[in-house]
Amino acid sequence: MPASYFPISILQNGIKLTTEPPRGLKANLKRSFLDINDEYLDTCTKREIFHKLTFGLCYFHAII
């Protein structure tokens, strides 16, 4: 969306990049979980709750 406070020349000379989201819920979940490793999941002191929250967030993100 155009904005008066942002120079148009930067938009015209910039690199445009898009990524196609994976198709389907399963593919979306796989893509989200590829970025999460076991070390990250085990850093929290309440592991079981953190795992459930992470899955819920990934699931929510995959649906939207």
ABEGO torsion letter per residue (X at the ends): XBBAABBAAAAAABBBBBBBBBBEAAAAAAAAAAABBAAAAAABABAAAAAAAAAAAAAAAAAX
